[in-house]
Amino acid sequence: MRLVKFTGIAVLSLLIVGCAAESGDLAGSSKTAGDIAVAPPPPPPPPPVLSPSRKETVVVTGSRMANVTADGYYAPPVMVPSDPGRERYDGEEVSPVKLTSAEPVSTFSVDVDTGAYANTRRFLRQGALPPRDAVRTEEMINYFRYDYDKPSGTDTPFTTNIDVAKTPWNDDTYLMRVGLRGYDIARDERPASNLVFLMDVSGSMGSPDKLPLVKTALAGLASELGEQDRVSIVVYAGAAGLVLEPTNNTAKIRSALNKLNAGGSTAGGAGIELAYNIAEDNFIKGGVNRVILATDGDFNVGVSDRDALVEMVEKNRDRGITLTTLGFGTGNYNEALMEQIANHGNGNYAYIDSALEAKKVLGDEMSSTLFTIAKDVKIQVEFNPAVIAQYRLVGYENRALREEDFENDAVDAGDIGAGHQVTAIYEVVPTGKKGWIAPRRYGGRYEDQPQRAATDRVAEAAHVKLRYKLPNGSRSRLLEQVVMSDAFTRARAPSGDFAFATAVAAYGQLLRGDEMMMDFTHEDVGTLAGRQSNFWRQEFLELNALAASVNPVRRGGG
């Protein structure tokens, strides 16, 4: 068997040029990502019937594995569950079903991270299923933009959009989508930024998908900055050091980046401590003060204890210095640490697997990445047990809060950046429908009749509340919205934008092995998503098709 290796650099360059020409700057545009049409790449020729004697194994760098004939045709890959090896993930079990009579209230912190989507894409393109613990469905859903109403001003930093549809995979349940959309910030209205690039230059960062891609990503971000902004660069390997004093000179920033090389061990904790000190020394009151950590997460020297790192991150967060983490590479990737410290640092977490993703996160979505418009955003939904019998929240397992945390302003929660969108989907069982949990033989508190307060408000199915603080505020504000019961009686199958969001949710849950997806398959996901003109949505259809090549569909322990 002969191993042939192709590179995807030329194709990637064309994609970047084409995407930039077609899309422009999303952050400064009123268009959503769904409004932008990019012509899909031509489909590959149909594969001929392969004989075992004519197969060759071909590895396509940055793309996918395939079986290729001597004529150059390929057949779809047969993927197997991946072995994460030294990579570290910290997943949660799929959210359990709740009986409304016993637990009518659901409370969680918003999540605007997208790293799980890009990381899952990396596994699929390598011809393997992602580890289940690497899949967070809310990050899959929030990777995309949806057709939510824009805020009319900045007094209320985001709009609340709620809609209901029948569940495509279960005739007895419905989906309730809660969507938030933050206001946009014009380029000339952006607050001044004090950014510290904290770069891992240890030996583990030497491969092409690590330090070279970090340089590309941060050089792109530097080109988006204005005259009032400042960038410093701190590096760490065997030791940590400042290699660029604060500047807004793009040429100096790029020159400093180009001089960096990988080598040595990883004093990650020491690097973060120095970066925070630099950020504090150059603090801009009323501006953005943020450390941007770029690494494969392989902390093995210095302050490597997770609790000590979290304490350091939270201490600086409370002083107004936030943390964004950018993950890179394969093999020793510590996603668990990257995602968790970003959460505690009131920043966001992204995984960069290509120059195109770097442009998306640090170019097109720079305002969302850097400029906070609302902090400590919490969502609480109370279902009426007279109308809704059972429910479950799709995703957000590691963002769950206690009911009493909702009104406690001392409890930290997620932030929303300019132009950010947040989507949460509940699957619910109306009263009288067959639920996931069967009635009990001897009754009990789960079968008690709803209280008078519930039956008196039978026209209401749910009460949605949101709490948030303004960027410089210490007291939260409350938004409330009632979901009427007739929204469920009038509901039809999801269509358009809602159908695509539902398809992405199903894709994530199938990759997680969710047993409550019934007989729904990746082929059903593709049908539900429909044809798409936006580049990122087209790519989703391709990734879902790759996942569909796994047989059988991942379920439970299989």
KAPE-V585787 format. One record per helix or strand. SS is the DSSP state (alpha for helix, beta for strand). FROM is the first residue (numbers start at 1). TO is the last residue. If there is no record, write none. Layout:
SS_FROM_TO / SS_FROM_TO
//
This chain:
beta_3_6 / alpha_9_23 / alpha_26_28 / alpha_33_35 / alpha_52_54 / beta_56_60 / beta_65_68 / beta_74_75 / beta_80_81 / beta_88_88 / beta_98_99 / beta_105_109 / alpha_115_125 / beta_128_129 / alpha_132_134 / alpha_137_141 / beta_158_166 / beta_174_182 / alpha_187_189 / beta_193_200 / alpha_203_205 / alpha_211_222 / beta_230_236 / beta_240_247 / alpha_250_258 / alpha_268_281 / beta_288_295 / alpha_306_318 / beta_322_327 / beta_334_334 / alpha_335_344 / beta_349_351 / alpha_355_364 / alpha_366_370 / beta_372_383 / beta_388_394 / alpha_397_399 / beta_400_400 / alpha_403_405 / beta_414_417 / beta_421_430 / alpha_445_447 / alpha_452_456 / beta_460_469 / beta_477_484 / alpha_486_489 / beta_493_493 / alpha_496_511 / alpha_515_517 / alpha_522_529 / alpha_535_548
//
